[in-house]
Amino acid sequence: MLIIDCPWCGPRQETEFGYGGQAHVAYPEDPYALDDAAWAEYLFYRDNPKGIYAERWVHSVGCRRWFNALRDTHTYDIMAVYRMGEPRPDVTSPHGPRDSELVQSTVVPGTPNGASDQAPGAAPDAATSTERTGK
């Protein structure tokens, strides 16, 4: 059983949480200007690294708040959790590069070089989007 440390409630079993997908995915700046291919890119294409991966989780059985977690996809260990709007912690994984080796990227064409830490469907903010530099 995976234990997730809710930033507000403390450690709880995975069954109390809902997975929200990749964290820091930018909402398109002008969604009406995107064609079908760009929408498909925004909706369906996500990073799939071996190593540290930023994810969104909601404590659906507890406080019902959204937060981010850095999880090692190789070991399933949760390296850090942080509240929406807080800076992403710099952690090291034995299976991937340090966060400082990540580069800025734009997830969707026509999207600002930023991402949203909001729940799905919420208004965008100016947080940072990143992707791995490796192959």
DRENMARDO-352378 format. One line per field, with one value per residue: residue number from 1; residue in one letter; x, z, y of N, C-alpha, C in turn. Coordinates in pm, whole numbers, m for minus. Example, Ala and Ser with C-alpha at 12.3 -4.5 7.8 and 13.67 -1.06 7.14 Angstrom:
<atoms>
nr <- [1,2]
rest <- [A,S]
nx <- [1319,1285]
nz <- [780,708]
ny <- [m569,m225]
cax <- [1230,1367]
caz <- [780,714]
cay <- [m450,m106]
cx <- [1320,1290]
cz <- [780,787]
cy <- [m330,3]
</atoms>
This chain:
<atoms>
nr <- [1,2,3,4,5,6,7,8,9,10,11,12,13,14,15,16,17,18,19,20,21,22,23,24,25,26,27,28,29,30,31,32,33,34,35,36,37,38,39,40,41,42,43,44,45,46,47,48,49,50,51,52,53,54,55,56,57,58,59,60,61,62,63,64,65,66,67,68,69,70,71,72,73,74,75,76,77,78,79,80,81,82,83,84,85,86,87,88,89,90,91,92,93,94,95,96,97,98,99,100,101,102,103,104,105,106,107,108,109,110,111,112,113,114,115,116,117,118,119,120,121,122,123,124,125,126,127,128,129,130,131,132,133,134,135]
rest <- [M,L,I,I,D,C,P,W,C,G,P,R,Q,E,T,E,F,G,Y,G,G,Q,A,H,V,A,Y,P,E,D,P,Y,A,L,D,D,A,A,W,A,E,Y,L,F,Y,R,D,N,P,K,G,I,Y,A,E,R,W,V,H,S,V,G,C,R,R,W,F,N,A,L,R,D,T,H,T,Y,D,I,M,A,V,Y,R,M,G,E,P,R,P,D,V,T,S,P,H,G,P,R,D,S,E,L,V,Q,S,T,V,V,P,G,T,P,N,G,A,S,D,Q,A,P,G,A,A,P,D,A,A,T,S,T,E,R,T,G,K]
nx <- [85,60,170,67,164,m35,m30,m185,m323,m150,22,m147,m336,m316,m567,m734,m699,m722,m595,m457,m318,m42,148,173,97,44,m236,m383,m306,m466,m724,m912,m772,m637,m581,m716,m505,m333,m503,m530,m266,m249,m450,m391,m117,153,442,663,868,1150,1212,1199,880,639,327,m31,m249,m552,m697,m940,m1102,m1044,m944,m1010,m851,m634,m300,53,281,604,705,897,910,1027,1063,830,833,737,884,859,605,398,215,m35,78,310,671,834,1000,1354,1469,1653,1686,1793,1757,1727,1781,1877,1641,1740,1858,1660,1483,1321,1006,745,430,211,160,125,84,155,486,449,263,m29,m118,m360,m676,m829,m978,m977,m889,m590,m253,69,277,563,644,799,1030,1205,1552,1679,1692]
nz <- [0,m90,85,128,201,302,273,456,625,696,688,493,366,24,m87,1,m167,m481,m807,m1003,m1238,m1443,m1296,m1325,m1592,m1857,m1926,m2239,m2372,m2559,m2620,m2828,m3058,m3115,m3314,m3396,m3361,m3184,m2962,m2903,m2830,m2594,m2432,m2420,m2432,m2229,m2015,m1962,m1772,m1650,m1330,m1124,m1104,m1137,m990,m957,m683,m506,m190,m150,35,269,354,109,m53,m316,m408,m488,m573,m574,m733,m758,m1046,m1092,m851,m715,m486,m293,m308,m222,m106,m183,m140,m356,m548,m399,m428,m637,m483,m480,m547,m540,m746,m763,m1009,m1214,m1360,m1158,m1036,m1100,m1342,m1525,m1798,m1918,m2081,m2328,m2309,m2482,m2813,m2856,m2593,m2290,m2145,m1894,m1622,m1480,m1141,m1057,m987,m1217,m1491,m1368,m1355,m1524,m1388,m1319,m1286,m1330,m1612,m1680,m1838,m1893,m1981,m2089,m2303]
ny <- [m118,214,495,820,1145,1380,1731,1872,1693,1488,1164,919,635,530,481,682,893,1071,1045,1302,1341,1465,1725,2082,2141,2347,2552,2629,2949,3088,2922,2902,2941,2711,2419,2090,1905,2040,2059,1788,1734,1890,1769,1489,1416,1349,1376,1098,1003,811,814,1106,1249,1496,1512,1559,1537,1465,1485,1308,1169,1287,1598,1710,1866,1982,1894,1882,1618,1475,1197,902,730,489,351,402,552,829,1128,1393,1619,1898,2201,2348,2617,2653,2653,2409,2143,2073,1775,1463,1178,842,735,915,1248,1536,1779,2029,1985,1992,2140,2439,2421,2428,2294,2280,2396,2745,2796,2970,3001,2859,2710,2558,2526,2467,2304,2067,2234,2481,2834,2947,2996,3145,2951,2728,2519,2206,1978,1669,1654,1439,1145]
cax <- [0,133,133,84,167,m114,30,m272,m372,m46,27,m271,m328,m342,m709,m801,m662,m750,m483,m497,m234,84,141,236,62,m9,m359,m354,m332,m580,m773,m989,m679,m575,m646,m740,m378,m285,m589,m491,m139,m279,m533,m351,26,218,576,666,1009,1193,1270,1109,767,549,188,m133,m332,m655,m731,m1085,m1173,m1007,m965,m1056,m764,m537,m158,147,375,713,712,994,834,1098,1045,700,853,702,1003,818,472,393,85,m50,133,443,773,866,1125,1463,1503,1739,1649,1904,1720,1707,1855,1828,1547,1815,1896,1542,1479,1189,944,605,363,120,184,36,70,263,588,407,169,m127,m122,m500,m749,m872,m1082,m961,m817,m445,m169,199,380,657,634,932,1039,1338,1646,1732,1631]
caz <- [0,m98,186,76,310,270,339,561,717,730,611,478,264,m113,m119,38,m261,m623,m891,m1091,m1356,m1438,m1242,m1399,m1734,m1887,m2003,m2356,m2355,m2644,m2660,m2952,m3171,m3134,m3403,m3332,m3322,m3064,m2851,m2868,m2758,m2459,m2355,m2407,m2430,m2104,m1997,m1906,m1739,m1549,m1227,m1052,m1185,m1060,m1006,m875,m607,m424,m73,m170,151,384,349,m27,m113,m417,m381,m579,m517,m660,m715,m840,m1123,m1092,m722,m662,m364,m299,m260,m157,m136,m162,m167,m479,m537,m339,m526,m648,m412,m559,m489,m623,m763,m815,m1140,m1312,m1332,m1054,m1086,m1155,m1478,m1609,m1876,m1941,m2206,m2347,m2329,m2595,m2897,m2824,m2449,m2231,m2079,m1755,m1604,m1376,m1024,m1018,m1014,m1356,m1528,m1300,m1431,m1520,m1316,m1385,m1238,m1435,m1670,m1707,m1892,m1881,m2090,m2140,m2422]
cay <- [0,340,594,955,1243,1499,1848,1924,1589,1393,1039,841,531,572,469,806,998,1058,1088,1412,1352,1540,1860,2192,2140,2480,2567,2714,3092,3119,2790,2909,2946,2580,2323,1961,1844,2109,2017,1650,1747,1940,1677,1349,1390,1382,1321,964,982,715,900,1194,1295,1582,1469,1623,1445,1527,1403,1303,1116,1368,1743,1741,1967,1941,1923,1818,1521,1429,1052,833,632,361,284,445,630,971,1199,1517,1674,2043,2260,2426,2752,2649,2613,2267,2110,2016,1644,1379,1039,763,683,1020,1370,1628,1878,2141,1949,2002,2263,2496,2380,2458,2167,2290,2513,2856,2803,3047,2920,2850,2601,2580,2439,2466,2182,2063,2328,2610,2935,2928,3090,3163,2858,2686,2386,2152,1843,1610,1681,1313,1085]
cx <- [90,80,167,71,92,m52,m55,m307,m266,m56,m105,m249,m372,m491,m790,m783,m708,m633,m532,m410,m108,61,208,213,m10,m138,m331,m394,m453,m637,m849,m899,m616,m653,m661,m611,m323,m370,m554,m361,m164,m352,m469,m202,87,358,564,810,1030,1269,1163,1005,674,405,96,m216,m437,m686,m884,m1163,m1144,m1045,m1014,m974,m669,m396,m74,237,481,733,817,919,901,1069,907,713,809,814,968,673,477,258,84,2,269,545,799,998,1228,1506,1583,1685,1771,1879,1700,1785,1795,1729,1619,1863,1777,1545,1336,1135,801,536,279,158,81,12,182,364,560,307,76,m113,m266,m561,m795,m987,m1071,m883,m666,m376,m33,307,461,632,773,922,1183,1423,1699,1657,1498]
cz <- [0,10,129,192,266,342,453,665,762,650,613,369,128,m147,m82,m66,m402,m702,m989,m1213,m1333,m1384,m1338,m1550,m1764,m1966,m2121,m2333,m2436,m2697,m2792,m3076,m3201,m3232,m3329,m3284,m3195,m2943,m2807,m2789,m2613,m2374,m2325,m2392,m2299,m2102,m1937,m1869,m1647,m1446,m1165,m1147,m1095,m1093,m918,m808,m532,m309,m66,m51,276,366,213,m95,m214,m371,m485,m504,m620,m631,m810,m913,m1128,m965,m660,m531,m388,m230,m183,m193,m109,m206,m300,m455,m470,m445,m523,m576,m508,m490,m590,m627,m813,m958,m1246,m1276,m1216,m1116,m1150,m1298,m1574,m1682,m1892,m2074,m2211,m2383,m2456,m2680,m2866,m2675,m2392,m2164,m1929,m1744,m1489,m1264,m976,m1046,m1160,m1381,m1462,m1388,m1419,m1432,m1384,m1331,m1357,m1481,m1704,m1776,m1882,m2003,m2153,m2261,m2391]
cy <- [124,435,732,1052,1369,1619,1904,1819,1489,1264,963,736,586,571,593,916,967,1115,1194,1431,1433,1681,1958,2185,2272,2472,2659,2859,3136,2987,2790,2910,2811,2494,2190,1893,1908,2073,1876,1651,1791,1835,1542,1324,1439,1322,1181,929,862,798,987,1254,1376,1545,1553,1515,1526,1431,1394,1250,1199,1514,1794,1851,1903,1977,1850,1722,1491,1281,995,722,496,282,308,523,774,1047,1325,1547,1823,2095,2334,2567,2758,2610,2463,2239,2050,1887,1563,1237,962,715,790,1144,1449,1725,1996,2112,1950,2135,2310,2444,2429,2328,2169,2410,2621,2872,2888,2955,2920,2738,2634,2479,2425,2329,2183,2158,2464,2707,2916,3030,3092,3071,2805,2543,2336,2018,1796,1641,1554,1263,1024]
</atoms>
